[in-house]
Amino acid sequence: MTVTSRLAALPAPVRWLTPPAVLLGGIVLLAAAWTGPADVTPPVPRAAVAGYCEALDKALPKTVLGHPRQDPSPASPYTAAWGSSPRTVLRCGIERPGYLDDDPLRNSPEINDVQWGMSETADGGYRFVTTLRRTYVEVEVPKGAYPNYSDPLSSLTDAIKATVPDGL
């Protein structure tokens, strides 16, 4: 017995409801399998620097090079993100990264009077961290998100300069 003959043997209401039920089941499976951007664990900055991060959060731009701000979950004044996939993620108030101890001047571009430490991520993107500021601000730029890996930093430096003072 073929599938068509089996369907024909069913009562009419069942035959009419089968295609929409199959379609709905497929949509539910796709929705369950789809994953959005991964959550970002917000840092827990020291009380002395938390105010800088909260001020930075309010001063950050709504777009970075055409990518709209879409903050990660859980919502926090210590994290921000732009774009969806791939996305650029900022975390404020992080602990000093160990790679800054290796040779801090080797990979340290200065962009608009903000000094950055830099390291490559496992997936070929880049992680930048402010240096010589009262708190560390990290910006993770995924591989291929921009023509030049440091492009988004110029969109963020004015907010950083205005809210996170020089000096550690």
C-alpha positions in Angstrom: 0.0 0.0 0.0 1.5 3.4 -1.0 1.4 6.6 1.1 -1.2 8.1 -1.2 -3.5 5.2 -0.8 -3.0 5.2 2.9 -3.9 8.9 3.1 -7.0 8.3 0.8 -8.2 5.7 3.3 -8.3 8.2 6.1 -11.4 10.3 6.9 -11.5 13.6 5.1 -10.9 15.8 8.2 -7.7 13.9 9.0 -6.5 14.2 5.3 -7.2 18.0 5.4 -5.3 18.5 8.7 -2.3 16.4 7.8 -0.4 18.9 5.6 -0.8 21.9 8.1 0.2 19.6 11.0 3.3 18.4 9.2 4.2 22.0 8.3 3.7 23.3 11.8 5.8 20.4 13.2 8.6 21.3 10.8 8.4 25.0 11.9 8.6 24.0 15.5 11.6 21.8 14.9 13.4 24.6 13.0 12.7 27.1 15.7 14.0 24.7 18.4 17.1 23.9 16.4 17.9 27.6 15.6 20.3 29.2 18.0 20.8 32.9 18.3 24.1 34.5 19.4 25.7 33.0 22.4 25.2 34.6 25.7 27.9 36.9 27.0 28.8 36.6 30.7 29.1 40.1 32.0 32.1 40.9 34.1 31.8 42.0 37.7 33.9 45.1 37.9 35.3 46.4 41.2 33.1 49.1 42.8 35.7 51.7 42.1 35.4 51.3 38.4 31.7 50.2 37.9 30.6 53.8 37.5 33.0 54.2 34.6 31.4 51.2 32.9 27.9 52.4 33.5 28.7 55.8 32.0 30.4 54.1 29.1 27.3 52.0 28.4 25.2 55.2 28.1 27.7 56.9 25.8 28.3 54.0 23.4 27.0 54.5 19.8 23.8 53.0 18.5 25.6 51.7 15.4 29.2 50.7 14.6 30.0 50.9 10.9 26.4 50.2 10.0 25.9 47.4 12.5 23.1 48.2 15.0 23.6 47.8 18.7 22.0 44.5 19.9 23.0 43.9 23.4 23.7 40.4 24.5 21.8 38.6 27.2 21.8 38.8 30.1 21.3 42.5 29.9 24.1 44.4 31.8 25.6 47.9 31.8 29.0 46.0 31.5 28.4 44.5 28.1 27.3 45.7 24.6 27.2 44.2 21.1 26.8 45.3 17.6 25.6 43.2 14.7 24.1 39.7 15.0 26.3 37.1 13.3 29.2 37.7 13.6 28.9 40.3 16.2 31.3 42.7 17.9 31.2 42.4 21.7 32.4 45.0 24.3 32.9 44.1 28.0 33.8 46.7 30.5 35.5 46.2 33.9 37.3 43.0 33.1 40.4 41.8 35.0 43.7 42.5 33.4 44.3 40.0 30.6 47.5 37.9 30.9 48.7 38.6 27.4 49.3 42.2 28.3 52.2 41.0 30.5 54.0 39.3 27.6 55.0 42.3 25.6 52.4 45.0 25.9 54.0 47.3 23.3 54.4 44.6 20.6 50.7 44.5 19.7 49.4 47.8 21.0 47.8 50.0 18.3 46.8 53.6 19.4 43.5 54.7 17.8 42.2 58.2 18.4 44.4 58.6 21.5 43.2 55.3 23.1 45.9 52.7 23.5 44.9 49.1 22.9 46.5 45.7 23.7 45.7 43.1 21.1 45.6 39.3 20.7 44.2 36.9 18.2 41.3 34.7 19.1 41.1 31.0 18.4 38.7 31.5 15.5 40.9 34.1 13.7 39.2 37.2 15.1 40.9 39.8 17.4 40.5 40.8 21.0 41.4 44.4 22.0 41.8 45.7 25.5 42.3 49.3 26.5 45.5 50.0 28.4 46.5 53.0 30.5 42.9 53.6 31.6 41.2 53.4 35.0 39.5 50.1 33.9 40.0 47.6 31.2 37.5 47.7 28.3 37.6 44.6 26.0 36.3 44.6 22.4 36.1 41.3 20.6 36.0 41.6 16.8 35.1 38.4 15.0 37.0 37.3 11.9 35.5 38.8 8.7 33.1 41.2 10.4 34.9 44.2 9.0 37.4 44.9 6.1 40.0 45.8 8.7 40.0 44.0 12.1 40.5 47.3 14.0 37.8 49.3 12.1 35.2 49.2 14.9 37.6 50.7 17.5 37.5 54.1 16.0 33.7 54.2 16.5 34.2 53.4 20.2 37.1 55.6 21.2 35.2 58.8 21.7 32.9 57.2 24.2 35.8 55.5 26.0 37.8 58.8 26.2 34.8 60.6 27.6 33.9 58.1 30.3 37.0 56.1 31.3 39.8 58.4 32.5 43.5 57.8 31.8 45.7 56.1 34.4 45.5 52.8 36.3 
